[in-house]
Amino acid sequence: MKRIALTVSIAAICAAMASCGAKSPRLASNSDTLNWAIGMQTAQGLKGLGQMGLTVDNDIIIKAIQATLEGKASPLNDTQYYAALEQLNMLISLGQKQAQQRAVEEATAGEDDYFARLQKENPNVKKSKDGFYYEVLQAGHGPVCKYRQVVVFDYRSFTIDGKEYDKTYGNRDPITHVVGEPMFQGLIQGLCLMNAGSKFRFYFPHETCMGANPDNPYTPMIYEIELHEVRNE
């Protein structure tokens, strides 16, 4: 909580400079540069608090900074001070949750329509009981993959607009991995539909492939997987 109070206080100084029409100073040293960067970052944080619903009063914040630096008595006792910081923490937490929800909604807009259209246009695409979609590109005749077995496979991944995101082909050796060890949930479930020698194309809604695309964790992904080998550990 003390860190939040400090952040708001530094940001208020920046706001005070702006309200006084102060010109940007000449940054003569690395220390000046670092301090300016701190000011920029914390001022942005203060703006973010305003967007979360807090009425930011620069005058009150500046007076609090001045009184604290000068050692003057605060109109808040310790109980009131920490209660206010707790309220601020709650406001920040709520704002972060709302921002995350907006990000999910924006990233997944049209996702349901995409999968409905996919099945309508391609009758070979089936929906699994786990919520993702798949298409058998090549049948295999080896053993069916099971949880905790070792698999060897190549893959290509794409975003749903068809842009290639990652692959093993031409980049590195096939993946050798134990099914169930760190990999996103949809891939674990998808591999367990395959048998050695098969090639599947998987269409993963965002909630089934969290972690597959760190650049955009809320986006659906397409994976083409060619399963070469299945064996016990």
N, C-alpha and C positions, 0 to 999 in steps of 0.2 A: 504493500500500500504506500509506503514511503516513496517507492520508485515512481508511482503514478503521480504523486503530489509534486515531485521534482520535475517530471516531464511537463506537467501543466504549467508550473512556475516558469521554466525556461521558455516555453512557448509564449507565455504571456509577455515576457520581455521583448520577444520578437514582435508581438502584436503592438506593444507600446511604441516601438521604433517606427512601425508602419503608420500608426495613428498620428505620430508627431511629424510625419513627412520626412523622416531621416533618409538621407541618401545612402546607398550601399557604400560601405567603407572600403578602403584599399586593403586587400589581404596581403600583408607584408611578410608573413611567416607561415610555416606549416601549422603552427598552433592556431593562427588566425583562421586558416582554411578549415581545420577540424571544428573549431568553435562555430564557424558559419554553417557547416554541414549539420552540426547538432541543432542549431537554431532552425534550419530549414525542416529537418525531420520532425522536431517537436511541434513546430507551428502547424505542420500538416496533421499531426496528431490532434491538435486543438481544433482544427477545422473538422476533423472526423467526429469529435465529440459533439460539435454543433449539428452535424448531419444525423447523429444518433438521437437528437431531441433535447440536448442540454442547451439552455440559454446561456451563451458565453458572454459574460460582462467583463470586458477588458479593464474597465476602471476598477472594479472590485478586486480583480486578480492582481493588478499592478499595486494597489494599496496593500494587499496582503503580502506581496513580495517585499515591498519597502518596509513594512512594519516588522516583518520577520528578520530582514537583514539588519535593521536598526535595533533589534532586541526589544521592540515594544510589545506590550501585552496584546494578546489576541482576544477578540470578542467571543471566540469559541473555547470552551473548556475541552479537556482531553476526550471526554465521552462524546461530545458533539463532533469533535474533529474526526475521530475514528469512525463514527457513525456515518459522517458525510463521505469519507473515503470508501466505506463499504457500499454505500449507495452508488458511488461513482463506479466501483468495480462491477456492480450489478448492471449498470447502464452499459458499460463497455461490453460485458459478456452478452447481453441481449442484442446489442448492435452487431456484434460479430456473428451471432447465430442468424440474425436477419440477413446480413450480407451474404453469408454462406448459402442460405435458402434461395436468395435471389440469383446467386451464381449457378446453383443447381437448376433452377427454373429456366434460366437463359440458355444454359448449355444443353438441356434436354428438350427444349422446345421443338416439337415436330418429331421427336423420337418414336412415339407411338404410331404416328402416321407412316413413318419410314418402314417400320416392321410390318405394318398391315399391308402396305404397298408391295413390300418384298415378297410376302407369301402369295399375294394375288398374282404378281408377275412371274414368279418362279415356283411352280407346283412341287419342285423337288426339295424345297426348303421346308423343314419340319421344325416344330417347336418342342423343345425338351421339357420334361417335368420341372426342371430347375429354372426355367424362364428364359433361356437363350435359344437361339435358332441355329440349325446346322444343315449342311448339304453334303451328301456323300459324293465325292468327285472320283474316287477310285476304291473299289472294294478290295479288302485284304483277306488273306486266308490263314493268318497266323493267330496266336492266342490273343484273347481279349484282354485289354489292359485292366488292371485292378489297383486299388489303393495300396500304397506302400511298395509297389513293384518299381523296378528300374526301367525307364523308357529312354529310347534314343530316337530323336526326331529332328527334322528340319521344319522351318516355318517362315512365313511372311506375314506381316501385320499391316493393316491399312486403316485409315480413318474412313468413315462411311461415305465421304465424298470421293473415295477411290485413291487417295494419295498414300503411297507406300510410307510406312512409318519405321519399320525395322525388318530385318531378315537375317537368316543364317546363310542362305545360298550365296556363295561368292564372297562372303564377309568373314566367316569363321566356320569351325567344325560343327557338325550336328550337336544338338544339346543332349547331354546325358544327365538324367535327373531322376530322383525318387519322387513318385507321384504323392503329393501331399506335403512335401517339404516346400518352403516358401515359393508360392506361385499364386496367382489370383484364383479365386474360387471357381469361376467359370471354366478356366483351363483345366483344373483338377477334374471337374465333372465331365468336361468335354472329352478328355483323354480316356476316361473310363467308358466311353461309348465306342471307342476305336479298337480295332485289332491290328496286329502287326501287318504291315504291307498296305494299309489303307491310307487314303488321303481325304481329309474332310475340310470343308470351309465352315467356320463358325462365325456367327453374328451375335456379338455380345452386347446387350443393353448395359448402360453404364454401371448399374448396381451389381452386375455379375463380373465386371472386369476392373474393379477399382485397383489402381496400381499399375495397370498395363500401359497407361499413357500419363506419366508424371507432368507433362506439359499442360494437360487438360484432363484432370482426374474424373470429370463428370461427362466425358464423351463416350459414346458407343464405339466399339472396335470390331474389326473383321480380322480373323486369323485363318490362314491356310496352313494346315499341319499335315506333314507326311510322316507317318509313324513307321520307323524302320525296324525297331526291335523292342520286345517286351521280355523281361526276365526278372527272376526273383533276386533279392539283394544277396 
